[in-house]
Every structure is written in structure tokens, then in C-alpha cells.
């Protein structure tokens, strides 16, 4: 290996990590925006606190989920979220029969994660380019990386503010 050139394993790892993160986040963006899954409402009947294996506590609520078109009724629907008992909340049923709460906070949060995945992929591309002997990164590529970074940070900020404010 030449001095200053990134190891091949690092490049492969960046491409693999970027692909996995982008793919998983893209799936969740679909549910968070309501573009994927089965839309419906959960009538919250109970909420409880559980402990995970590492001692952390988290709340989950359960009740009856009814799809908007009435074709799906799940009397044992559960979501890992803190919701008011007796309320009716909009949810998306996922392909794996799980549930996600759509909204601005979730949409922008998952968008930020998908942009992070794209940044990791792009970083892998830049490392591969450097390994192939490129000496300088063109301004256009640097600007693209900066734009991805800025969009990711803005998306995370909007998602965080929306989450703190209860969505808007």
C-alpha cells in the first residue's frame, strides 16, 4: 500500500455501510411520508413501560388498528411510542406487520439518515478515486459533498424541531 492511499478494506466498508444505511432509511422514509404501507388508525387502549436487555425503559402502546379502507383490522397492534390512552392516531402498517407513525418529524429524521448514508457512499467514492491515483478533488465534488452535508443537517434540524414541537 502506498503512503496516503486509503486501504481497500476501508473503501469496501464505506460502500457497504453507505448502501445499508441508505437502503434502510429509504424504506422508513416511505412509511414516514405515507407513501408506503397501509394507512389507518390505532385506537390506543393501553400503554406500558418495558425494560430492554440493557436496562433502558421504553414505552409501547397497543390497541386496535383499522386500515383506512377497512380491509385490515389488527386487534393486537403495538407501537413503541408514548401515546395518550383513548386517542386515535394515524399509523402506517409496514410490510412486516409492524407500525410506524407518519409525520413531519419522522419524515425529516429518516431523510437525514438517508442523506448520511449517501454521504458515506460518496466518501467511499472519493476514497476509491484517491486510491486510483487522483491527486485532487475537483471543486464540483467538494461542493456536492458540502451540499449533502448541509441538506442532512437541515433535515435533522427540521425533524428535531418538529419532534419537539409535536409535529407541524
C-alpha positions in Angstrom: 0.0 0.0 0.0 1.3 3.4 -0.9 1.5 6.2 1.6 -1.5 8.4 1.5 -3.8 5.9 -0.2 -6.8 4.5 1.7 -6.8 0.7 2.3 -9.1 -1.3 0.1 -11.0 -2.7 3.1 -11.9 0.9 4.2 -13.3 1.6 0.8 -15.3 -1.6 0.7 -16.6 -0.9 4.3 -17.7 2.6 3.3 -19.6 1.4 0.3 -21.2 -1.4 2.3 -22.2 0.9 5.2 -23.4 3.6 3.0 -25.6 1.2 1.0 -27.1 -0.5 4.0 -27.9 2.9 5.8 -29.3 4.4 2.7 -31.5 1.4 1.9 -32.9 1.1 5.4 -33.6 4.8 5.7 -35.2 4.9 2.3 -37.7 2.2 3.4 -38.5 4.2 6.5 -38.9 7.4 4.6 -41.6 5.7 2.6 -43.6 4.8 5.7 -42.9 8.1 7.5 -44.3 10.1 4.5 -47.2 7.8 4.0 -46.0 6.7 0.5 -45.6 3.0 1.6 -47.5 0.7 3.8 -51.2 0.5 4.7 -52.6 3.7 6.2 -55.0 3.5 9.1 -55.7 4.5 12.7 -54.8 2.9 16.0 -57.3 3.3 18.9 -54.9 3.3 21.9 -56.2 1.1 24.6 -53.2 0.5 26.8 -49.7 1.8 27.3 -46.9 0.1 29.4 -43.3 0.5 30.2 -40.9 -2.3 29.4 -37.2 -2.8 30.1 -34.8 -3.8 27.4 -31.9 -6.2 28.0 -29.5 -3.3 28.8 -31.8 -1.8 31.5 -33.3 1.0 29.5 -37.0 1.6 29.8 -39.3 2.3 26.8 -43.0 2.8 26.4 -45.2 1.0 24.0 -48.9 1.4 23.4 -51.3 -1.1 21.9 -54.9 -1.2 20.7 -56.9 -1.9 17.6 -55.6 -0.9 14.2 -58.1 -0.4 11.4 -56.9 0.4 7.9 -58.4 3.4 6.1 -60.1 1.2 3.6 -61.4 -1.2 6.2 -59.6 -4.3 4.8 -57.1 -4.7 7.7 -58.1 -5.0 11.4 -55.5 -5.9 13.9 -56.8 -6.2 17.5 -53.2 -6.6 18.8 -51.4 -3.7 17.2 -48.5 -2.4 19.1 -46.2 0.6 18.5 -43.1 1.7 20.5 -44.3 5.2 21.2 -45.8 7.2 24.0 -49.4 8.0 23.1 -52.4 9.1 25.1 -54.7 6.2 26.1 -58.1 6.6 24.4 -56.7 8.6 21.5 -56.9 7.6 17.8 -53.6 8.1 16.0 -52.7 7.7 12.3 -50.2 4.9 11.6 -48.8 3.1 8.6 -48.7 -0.7 8.8 -45.4 -1.9 7.4 -44.8 -4.9 5.1 -43.6 -6.9 8.2 -46.9 -6.2 10.1 -45.2 -3.6 12.3 -46.4 0.0 12.6 -44.8 3.4 12.1 -46.2 6.9 12.9 -46.1 9.1 9.8 -45.4 12.8 10.1 -43.0 15.7 9.5 -40.6 14.7 12.3 -40.3 11.1 11.2 -40.1 12.1 7.5 -37.3 14.6 8.0 -35.5 12.4 10.5 -35.4 9.4 8.1 -34.4 11.8 5.3 -31.4 12.9 7.4 -30.4 9.3 7.9 -30.7 8.5 4.2 -28.6 11.6 3.4 -26.0 10.4 5.9 -25.9 7.1 4.0 -25.4 8.9 0.7 -22.6 10.9 2.3 -20.9 7.7 3.4 -21.3 6.3 -0.1 -19.9 9.5 -1.6 -16.9 9.3 0.8 -16.3 5.8 -0.3 -16.3 7.1 -3.9 -13.8 9.8 -3.0 -11.5 7.3 -1.3 -11.7 4.9 -4.3 -10.8 7.9 -6.5 -7.8 8.7 -4.3 -6.7 5.1 -4.3 -6.8 5.1 -8.1 -4.3 7.9 -8.2 -6.3 11.1 -8.3 -4.4 13.8 -6.6 -7.0 16.5 -6.1 -10.7 16.5 -5.5 -12.5 18.8 -8.1 -14.4 21.7 -6.6 -17.7 20.3 -8.0 -17.3 17.1 -6.0 -16.4 19.1 -2.9 -19.4 21.3 -3.4 -21.6 18.2 -3.8 -20.3 16.7 -0.6 -20.9 20.1 1.2 -24.5 20.3 -0.2 -25.2 16.7 1.0 -23.8 17.6 4.4 -25.9 20.8 4.6 -29.1 19.1 3.5 -28.5 16.3 6.0 -28.0 18.8 8.9 -31.0 20.9 7.8 -33.2 17.8 7.6 -32.1 16.7 11.1 -32.8 20.1 12.5 -36.3 20.3 11.0 -37.0 16.8 12.1 -35.8 17.5 15.6 -37.7 20.8 15.9 -40.9 19.1 14.6 -40.4 16.2 17.0 -40.0 18.6 20.0 -43.0 20.7 18.9 -45.2 17.7 18.3 -45.1 18.0 14.5 -46.4 20.7 12.3 
